[in-house]
Amino acid sequence: MKLSICRTPLHIIMMALSLSLFLSGCTDNNHRGGDSLDGSEMLDELYDHQLATELGADKYGMRTYIMAFLKTGLNRDHDPDTAREIQRGHMENINRLANEGTLILAGPFLDGGELRGIFLFDVETIEEARALTETDPAIQSGRLEMELHRWYGSAALMKVNEIHSRISRETP
């Protein structure tokens, strides 16, 4: 399987996010000793082997995911009631996948363009992600289409749903 690297501004933003998450773990704000630590000593002091193993992190604190770009589909001519029902099902599906642990994060783009949102899956293959995405009523109805890519990002993203549940007052 040949993987292509997309060079869109969105790709650059996602890589910057990944890099910033990785680098945020490389600073030690609690170190107050008289001796300064070099970069490798700081990493050794901060490194949590148990957490890295739990999250499936490689030696860089990273791992692979499958990212779905959700795009405007060809079938957008639903009446308002049907469109609302599809959106309700879309949100229920997102919550179900998140609760199952296969959907790491999801969210819409707010610019009204062709790209409507993203899903980030904790699965091994494009085929597994495709099967999960195809359970979504918005995909089934043709309101949304998907584009799937393998993505390399911070393993810390595996904690997003856990943290989100602690800061969210309502479910969308």
C-alpha positions as CSV (number, residue, x, y, z in Angstrom):
1,M,0.0,0.0,0.0
2,K,1.5,3.4,-1.0
3,L,0.9,6.2,1.5
4,S,1.1,9.7,0.2
5,I,1.9,12.8,2.3
6,C,-0.5,15.6,2.0
7,R,1.0,19.1,2.0
8,T,-2.1,21.1,2.7
9,P,-2.2,23.8,5.4
10,L,-4.4,21.4,7.5
11,H,-1.6,18.8,7.3
12,I,0.9,21.4,8.5
13,I,-1.4,22.4,11.4
14,M,-1.9,18.8,12.5
15,M,1.9,18.2,12.4
16,A,2.5,21.3,14.4
17,L,-0.1,20.2,17.0
18,S,1.6,16.8,17.2
19,L,5.0,18.4,17.6
20,S,3.8,20.8,20.2
21,L,2.2,18.0,22.3
22,F,5.5,16.0,22.0
23,L,7.6,19.0,23.0
24,S,5.3,20.0,25.9
25,G,6.4,16.8,27.6
26,C,10.0,17.7,27.2
27,T,10.1,20.6,29.7
28,D,10.5,20.2,33.4
29,N,8.8,23.2,35.2
30,N,9.3,21.5,38.6
31,H,13.1,21.2,38.4
32,R,14.6,23.7,40.8
33,G,18.0,22.1,41.6
34,G,21.2,24.0,41.2
35,D,22.4,21.7,38.5
36,S,21.0,22.2,35.0
37,L,19.9,19.1,33.2
38,D,20.7,18.5,29.5
39,G,17.9,17.5,27.2
40,S,18.4,13.7,27.5
41,E,18.7,13.9,31.3
42,M,15.4,15.9,31.5
43,L,13.7,13.3,29.3
44,D,15.0,10.5,31.4
45,E,13.8,12.2,34.6
46,L,10.3,12.9,33.2
47,Y,9.9,9.6,31.3
48,D,7.1,7.3,32.6
49,H,7.6,3.9,31.2
50,Q,4.3,2.5,32.5
51,L,2.3,5.3,30.9
52,A,4.2,5.1,27.6
53,T,3.5,1.3,27.5
54,E,-0.2,1.9,28.4
55,L,-0.6,4.4,25.6
56,G,1.4,2.3,23.0
57,A,4.0,5.0,22.6
58,D,7.2,4.5,20.7
59,K,10.6,5.9,21.9
60,Y,9.5,9.3,20.8
61,G,6.2,9.2,22.7
62,M,4.3,8.9,19.4
63,R,2.1,6.2,17.8
64,T,0.1,5.7,14.6
65,Y,-3.6,6.4,14.2
66,I,-6.0,6.5,11.3
67,M,-7.5,9.9,10.6
68,A,-10.7,10.4,8.7
69,F,-11.3,13.7,6.9
70,L,-15.0,14.1,6.7
71,K,-16.0,16.0,3.5
72,T,-19.2,17.4,2.2
73,G,-21.1,14.6,0.5
74,L,-23.0,14.6,-2.8
75,N,-26.4,14.0,-1.2
76,R,-27.1,17.3,0.7
77,D,-30.7,17.8,-0.4
78,H,-32.5,16.3,2.6
79,D,-35.5,18.1,4.1
80,P,-34.7,19.9,7.4
81,D,-36.3,17.2,9.6
82,T,-34.3,14.4,7.9
83,A,-31.1,16.4,8.1
84,R,-31.6,16.9,11.8
85,E,-32.3,13.2,12.3
86,I,-29.1,12.3,10.4
87,Q,-27.1,14.8,12.5
88,R,-28.6,13.3,15.7
89,G,-27.5,9.9,14.6
90,H,-24.1,11.2,13.6
91,M,-23.6,12.6,17.1
92,E,-24.8,9.4,18.7
93,N,-22.4,7.4,16.6
94,I,-19.5,9.6,17.6
95,N,-20.4,9.1,21.3
96,R,-20.7,5.4,20.8
97,L,-17.3,5.1,19.1
98,A,-15.7,7.3,21.8
99,N,-17.2,5.2,24.6
100,E,-15.9,2.0,22.9
101,G,-12.4,3.5,22.8
102,T,-11.9,3.4,19.1
103,L,-12.6,7.1,18.4
104,I,-9.9,9.2,20.0
105,L,-11.1,12.6,18.9
106,A,-13.6,14.1,16.6
107,G,-14.7,17.6,15.7
108,P,-16.0,19.9,13.0
109,F,-14.2,22.5,11.0
110,L,-15.9,25.8,11.5
111,D,-15.1,27.5,8.2
112,G,-18.0,26.1,6.2
113,G,-15.7,24.6,3.6
114,E,-15.7,21.2,1.9
115,L,-13.8,19.7,4.8
116,R,-16.5,19.3,7.5
117,G,-14.5,17.5,10.3
118,I,-12.2,14.8,11.4
119,F,-12.2,11.5,13.3
120,L,-9.1,10.1,14.8
121,F,-9.2,6.3,15.3
122,D,-7.2,4.0,17.4
123,V,-7.2,1.1,15.0
124,E,-4.5,-0.6,13.0
125,T,-5.8,-0.4,9.4
126,I,-7.5,1.8,7.0
127,E,-10.1,-1.0,6.5
128,E,-11.0,-1.0,10.2
129,A,-11.4,2.7,10.2
130,R,-13.5,2.5,7.1
131,A,-15.8,0.0,8.7
132,L,-16.2,2.2,11.8
133,T,-16.8,5.3,9.7
134,E,-19.4,3.6,7.6
135,T,-21.6,3.0,10.7
136,D,-22.2,6.8,10.7
137,P,-25.6,7.8,9.4
138,A,-24.1,10.9,7.8
139,I,-21.8,8.7,5.7
140,Q,-24.6,6.2,5.0
141,S,-26.9,9.0,3.8
142,G,-24.3,10.6,1.6
143,R,-24.3,13.9,3.5
144,L,-20.7,13.3,4.3
145,E,-17.9,11.4,2.6
146,M,-14.6,10.2,4.1
147,E,-11.0,10.2,3.2
148,L,-8.7,8.0,5.4
149,H,-5.0,8.4,6.1
150,R,-2.5,6.8,8.5
151,W,-1.3,9.5,10.9
152,Y,1.6,9.6,13.3
153,G,1.0,11.7,16.4
154,S,1.5,12.0,20.1
155,A,0.4,8.9,22.1
156,A,-0.8,11.4,24.7
157,L,-3.9,11.9,22.5
158,M,-5.1,8.5,23.9
159,K,-6.0,10.4,27.1
160,V,-8.2,13.1,25.3
161,N,-11.5,11.4,26.0
162,E,-10.7,10.7,29.6
163,I,-9.8,14.3,30.2
164,H,-12.6,15.7,28.1
165,S,-15.2,13.8,30.2
166,R,-13.8,15.6,33.2
167,I,-14.2,19.1,31.7
168,S,-17.5,18.7,29.7
169,R,-20.8,19.6,31.3
170,E,-22.9,18.4,28.4
171,T,-22.7,15.9,25.6
172,P,-23.2,17.4,22.2
